[in-house]
Amino acid sequence: MVDQPGLWMLDPELYRMGIVVVGCYDIACPYVSVLAEATGASTFPLGVASAGLTILSFLPEKPIERYMESHDLASGHGSEHGQGLLRQRIAETRERGWAVNPGLIVEGSWGMGAAVFDTAGQPAWALSLTGIESRFAPERRDEMGRLLMHHAHELTKKLRGEQALPAR
C-alpha cells in the first residue's frame, strides 16, 4: 500500500493492518477536492454524510470508538452530529444495511449510502444517492436502500475478483 500525500488516516494501527480510511475515501481525493473547491461543494469527515456514515458504521467497534473519542463532529457540523445521535445512526445503519442522512447537512437535501468492502472485508468506499427530500419519500427508501446494497455488494465482489451479476 502506498501512502498518498493529502490523505488522512483514521488510525495508524489500521494503516499498519492495510486499512486506510481517507477524507475522500480513495485515490480520488485530490480530484474531488479540486472539484469541491471549484463548485463550492464540501467534503465531510466520516459520520457526517451518508457515504461516510456507512463506512464508519461497518468498521469494527474499536476503531469506531477511537474515532468517536478523537473527533468532535458536533462542533463543526451541528448538534445533530453529537455522539449520542451519531451512535444511534450507526446502529440504525448496521441494522438496515445502508445509511440515511435526512437533511442533516443541508435542509431538504437527503442522502443514502451503502458500503463497498475491500479484499480484507473492511468498508473502504460507499455508493451513495443524494437528492431533494421529496425523492426520498418513506415508500421509496427501502427500494432505494435495497438497490444501493445490491450494487454495493456486486461492486465488492468485482473488486475481490469474484463473479458479479450484470447490473440491473
C-alpha positions as CSV (number, residue, x, y, z in Angstrom):
1,M,0.0,0.0,0.0
2,V,1.3,3.4,-0.9
3,D,0.9,6.4,1.4
4,Q,-0.5,9.3,-0.6
5,P,0.0,12.9,0.4
6,G,-3.1,14.8,1.5
7,L,-4.9,11.7,2.7
8,W,-5.7,11.4,6.4
9,M,-5.8,8.1,8.2
10,L,-8.5,7.1,10.7
11,D,-6.0,5.3,12.9
12,P,-2.3,4.4,12.5
13,E,-3.0,0.8,13.7
14,L,-5.5,0.3,10.9
15,Y,-3.0,1.7,8.4
16,R,-0.4,-1.0,9.5
17,M,-3.1,-3.6,9.1
18,G,-3.6,-2.3,5.5
19,I,-6.8,-0.4,6.1
20,V,-6.8,3.2,5.2
21,V,-9.9,5.4,5.5
22,V,-9.4,8.7,3.9
23,G,-11.2,12.0,3.7
24,C,-12.4,11.4,0.2
25,Y,-12.3,7.6,0.8
26,D,-9.8,6.7,-2.1
27,I,-7.3,7.9,-4.5
28,A,-9.8,10.3,-6.0
29,C,-9.3,12.7,-3.1
30,P,-7.1,15.3,-5.0
31,Y,-9.7,15.4,-7.8
32,V,-12.7,15.6,-5.5
33,S,-11.0,18.3,-3.5
34,V,-10.4,20.4,-6.7
35,L,-14.0,19.9,-7.9
36,A,-15.4,20.7,-4.5
37,E,-13.4,23.9,-4.3
38,A,-14.4,24.9,-7.8
39,T,-18.1,24.3,-7.2
40,G,-18.3,25.5,-3.6
41,A,-19.2,21.9,-2.5
42,S,-17.9,20.3,0.6
43,T,-16.2,17.1,1.7
44,F,-17.0,15.7,5.1
45,P,-15.4,13.5,7.7
46,L,-16.7,10.0,8.4
47,G,-20.1,10.1,10.1
48,V,-21.4,13.3,8.6
49,A,-22.7,12.5,5.1
50,S,-24.3,9.2,4.1
51,A,-21.2,7.7,2.4
52,G,-19.0,8.4,5.4
53,L,-21.7,7.3,7.8
54,T,-22.0,3.9,6.1
55,I,-18.2,3.4,6.1
56,L,-17.9,4.4,9.8
57,S,-20.9,2.1,10.7
58,F,-19.3,-1.0,9.3
59,L,-15.8,-0.6,10.8
60,P,-15.0,-2.8,13.8
61,E,-16.0,-1.5,17.2
62,K,-12.6,-0.4,18.5
63,P,-11.8,1.8,15.5
64,I,-15.3,3.4,15.8
65,E,-14.6,4.1,19.5
66,R,-11.2,5.6,18.8
67,Y,-12.7,7.7,16.0
68,M,-15.5,9.0,18.2
69,E,-13.1,9.8,21.0
70,S,-10.9,11.8,18.7
71,H,-13.4,13.7,16.6
72,D,-16.0,16.2,17.8
73,L,-18.3,16.3,14.8
74,A,-21.0,18.4,16.6
75,S,-18.7,21.4,16.9
76,G,-18.1,21.6,13.2
77,H,-21.3,20.1,11.8
78,G,-24.1,20.9,14.4
79,S,-25.7,19.2,17.4
80,E,-27.3,16.5,15.1
81,H,-23.8,15.1,14.8
82,G,-23.2,14.7,18.5
83,Q,-22.0,11.3,19.8
84,G,-25.3,10.1,21.0
85,L,-27.2,10.8,17.8
86,L,-24.3,9.5,15.7
87,R,-24.2,6.3,17.7
88,Q,-27.9,5.9,17.1
89,R,-27.4,6.4,13.3
90,I,-24.6,3.9,13.3
91,A,-26.8,1.3,15.0
92,E,-29.7,2.0,12.5
93,T,-27.3,1.8,9.6
94,R,-26.0,-1.6,10.8
95,E,-29.5,-2.9,11.3
96,R,-30.8,-1.7,7.9
97,G,-27.6,-2.3,5.9
98,W,-27.5,1.2,4.5
99,A,-27.1,4.8,5.8
100,V,-29.7,7.6,5.6
101,N,-28.9,11.2,6.0
102,P,-32.2,13.0,6.4
103,G,-31.2,16.5,5.5
104,L,-28.7,16.9,8.3
105,I,-26.1,18.8,6.2
106,V,-28.4,21.0,4.1
107,E,-32.1,21.2,4.9
108,G,-34.1,19.4,2.3
109,S,-31.1,17.5,0.8
110,W,-31.1,13.8,1.7
111,G,-28.6,11.1,1.1
112,M,-28.4,7.3,1.4
113,G,-25.2,5.2,1.3
114,A,-24.2,1.5,1.1
115,A,-20.7,0.3,1.9
116,V,-18.3,-1.3,-0.6
117,F,-15.8,-3.6,1.1
118,D,-12.1,-4.2,0.2
119,T,-10.4,-7.5,-0.1
120,A,-9.9,-7.6,3.6
121,G,-13.6,-7.3,4.3
122,Q,-13.3,-3.7,5.6
123,P,-15.6,-0.9,4.4
124,A,-13.4,1.2,2.1
125,W,-15.8,3.1,-0.1
126,A,-19.5,3.7,-0.5
127,L,-22.1,4.1,-3.2
128,S,-24.4,6.9,-2.3
129,L,-27.5,8.7,-3.6
130,T,-28.3,12.3,-2.8
131,G,-31.2,14.5,-3.8
132,I,-34.1,16.6,-2.6
133,E,-36.2,15.3,0.2
134,S,-39.3,14.6,-1.9
135,R,-37.2,12.0,-3.9
136,F,-36.7,10.1,-0.6
137,A,-40.3,9.5,0.4
138,P,-40.7,6.8,3.0
139,E,-42.2,4.3,0.5
140,R,-39.1,4.7,-1.8
141,R,-36.4,4.5,0.9
142,D,-36.5,0.7,1.3
143,E,-36.4,0.2,-2.5
144,M,-33.5,2.6,-3.0
145,G,-31.7,1.1,0.0
146,R,-32.0,-2.4,-1.4
147,L,-30.9,-1.2,-4.8
148,L,-27.8,0.5,-3.2
149,M,-27.0,-2.6,-1.2
150,H,-27.3,-4.8,-4.3
151,H,-24.9,-2.7,-6.3
152,A,-22.5,-2.2,-3.4
153,H,-22.3,-6.0,-2.9
154,E,-21.8,-6.5,-6.7
155,L,-19.0,-3.9,-6.7
156,T,-17.5,-5.5,-3.7
157,K,-17.5,-8.9,-5.5
158,K,-16.0,-7.4,-8.6
159,L,-13.2,-5.7,-6.6
160,R,-12.4,-9.1,-5.0
161,G,-12.3,-10.7,-8.4
162,E,-15.4,-12.7,-7.7
163,Q,-18.2,-13.3,-10.2
164,A,-20.6,-10.3,-10.1
165,L,-24.1,-10.3,-11.6
166,P,-24.7,-7.9,-14.5
167,A,-26.1,-4.5,-13.5
168,R,-29.8,-4.3,-13.4
